[in-house]
Amino acid sequence: MRVPDISVEVAGLALANPLMPAAGPLTSSPKAAERIAATGVGAIVAKTISVAAAEVPHPNIARLPYGLLNCELWSEDPPERWFSEYLPAFKALGRPLIVSLGYKPDEVRELIPKAEPFADAFELSTHYVGTDPRPLYEIAKAAKETTEKPVFIKLSPHVPNIEEFARAAEEGGADGLVAINSLGPGLAIDIRRRKPLLGGEHGYGWLSGPAIKPIALRAVYDVSRTVEIPVIGVGGIASAEDVVEFFMAGASAVQILSAAILEGVKVFSEILKELPNLLSELGVESLRDLVGVVHG
Ligand SMILES: Cc1cc2nc3c(=O)[nH]c(=O)nc-3n(C[C@H](O)[C@H](O)[C@H](O)COP(=O)(O)O)c2cc1C
């Protein structure tokens, strides 16, 4: 049998392989992104940019036995720095670049034209929406009125009915979905200091890593059965087996963050090495053949 094909296509983006870093600290500066590109990932997703630099409590990341808890927001660097310095350097890495933006329709209308020269696609975070799916329709529509490039809407898991949110994004014109963002909020306490592990008013943070993998898989399964547009899976992925599981649930590409923080960025190169072997073992010629196979 030939070496299995791990190239994928998602919303018109042709990727040499399905792996990308999820929006976060792995891609919050050109130097960080350069380390990720060197692992061989198929695309880069930049840290979320908004209309002003975020002010983030400290400490903002805690390691737990089953994942990470974080209270990072969007980028702590001003958007002007992203447009004049960071995004040109990200583009020079020579990988498809997905620029993550937030959070309101007007903000996205303002940010997209500035990022457009560097972006191959956009990913819009909807982390701070409430229980109404309407804002997802509106943000997708605003973005599609501003750019012809593919627009992905990233879904958060703390919504009452994720399928409705997925449908709202699709009806607004989104070209794809990313599922899921971190889960919570949650709390972890340092019993010796008698304080939360994280800074901020209550010490709340968002859970990611192995603990959320079953929830992310279920979300990918549910939304990919609901909409026609492709889904990028994210949440707790740490191995080639996990990648295959997400494809079987309905993902067309995947993102990784916590595993690369917990185990180092080598997780990307290790998965890229292992994935063709695993597909051979499973008798699969192309990763694309696995998308949604458990849907029945
Ligand atoms: C420290 C940290 C920072 C993050 N920052 C962002 C962000 O800026 N924008 C965003 O859309 N998601 C952000 N996320 C969520 C991740 O992109 C991802 O959706 C989530 O962590 C689940 O994937 P994982 O289990 O592989 O980490 C962040 C997650 C962590 C742990």
The ligand as an SDF file (V2000), in Angstrom:
LIG
                    3D

 31 33  0  0  0  0  0  0  0  0999 V2000
   -3.8040   29.7380   27.3750 C   0  0  0  0  0  0  0  0  0  0  0  0
   -4.9160   29.6910   26.3670 C   0  0  0  0  0  0  0  0  0  0  0  0
   -5.2010   30.8040   25.5910 C   0  0  0  0  0  0  0  0  0  0  0  0
   -6.2250   30.7750   24.6380 C   0  0  0  0  0  0  0  0  0  0  0  0
   -6.4720   31.8790   23.8760 N   0  0  0  0  0  0  0  0  0  0  0  0
   -7.4420   31.8320   22.9070 C   0  0  0  0  0  0  0  0  0  0  0  0
   -7.6710   32.9340   22.0380 C   0  0  0  0  0  0  0  0  0  0  0  0
   -7.0040   33.9690   22.0900 O   0  0  0  0  0  0  0  0  0  0  0  0
   -8.6610   32.8110   21.1150 N   0  0  0  0  0  0  0  0  0  0  0  0
   -9.4210   31.6740   20.9740 C   0  0  0  0  0  0  0  0  0  0  0  0
  -10.3060   31.6240   20.1030 O   0  0  0  0  0  0  0  0  0  0  0  0
   -9.1920   30.5940   21.7740 N   0  0  0  0  0  0  0  0  0  0  0  0
   -8.2270   30.6520   22.7140 C   0  0  0  0  0  0  0  0  0  0  0  0
   -7.9930   29.5470   23.5000 N   0  0  0  0  0  0  0  0  0  0  0  0
   -8.7620   28.2980   23.2620 C   0  0  0  0  0  0  0  0  0  0  0  0
   -7.9740   27.3460   22.3520 C   0  0  0  0  0  0  0  0  0  0  0  0
   -7.7770   27.9250   21.0850 O   0  0  0  0  0  0  0  0  0  0  0  0
   -8.7080   25.9900   22.1780 C   0  0  0  0  0  0  0  0  0  0  0  0
   -9.9710   26.2130   21.5780 O   0  0  0  0  0  0  0  0  0  0  0  0
   -8.9180   25.2550   23.5080 C   0  0  0  0  0  0  0  0  0  0  0  0
   -7.8120   25.4290   24.3610 O   0  0  0  0  0  0  0  0  0  0  0  0
   -9.1700   23.7580   23.3030 C   0  0  0  0  0  0  0  0  0  0  0  0
   -8.0700   23.1280   22.6590 O   0  0  0  0  0  0  0  0  0  0  0  0
   -6.8920   22.3140   23.4770 P   0  0  0  0  0  0  0  0  0  0  0  0
   -7.6000   21.3850   24.4030 O   0  0  0  0  0  0  0  0  0  0  0  0
   -6.0800   21.6510   22.4180 O   0  0  0  0  0  0  0  0  0  0  0  0
   -6.1410   23.3730   24.2220 O   0  0  0  0  0  0  0  0  0  0  0  0
   -6.9820   29.5820   24.4650 C   0  0  0  0  0  0  0  0  0  0  0  0
   -6.6830   28.4590   25.2590 C   0  0  0  0  0  0  0  0  0  0  0  0
   -5.6680   28.4830   26.1910 C   0  0  0  0  0  0  0  0  0  0  0  0
   -5.3590   27.2500   26.9910 C   0  0  0  0  0  0  0  0  0  0  0  0
  1  2  1  0
  2  3  1  0
  2 30  2  0
  3  4  2  0
  4  5  1  0
  4 28  1  0
  5  6  2  0
  6  7  1  0
  6 13  1  0
  7  8  2  0
  7  9  1  0
  9 10  1  0
 10 11  2  0
 10 12  1  0
 12 13  2  0
 13 14  1  0
 14 15  1  0
 14 28  1  0
 15 16  1  0
 16 17  1  0
 16 18  1  0
 18 19  1  0
 18 20  1  0
 20 21  1  0
 20 22  1  0
 22 23  1  0
 23 24  1  0
 24 25  2  0
 24 26  1  0
 24 27  1  0
 28 29  2  0
 29 30  1  0
 30 31  1  0
M  END
$$$$
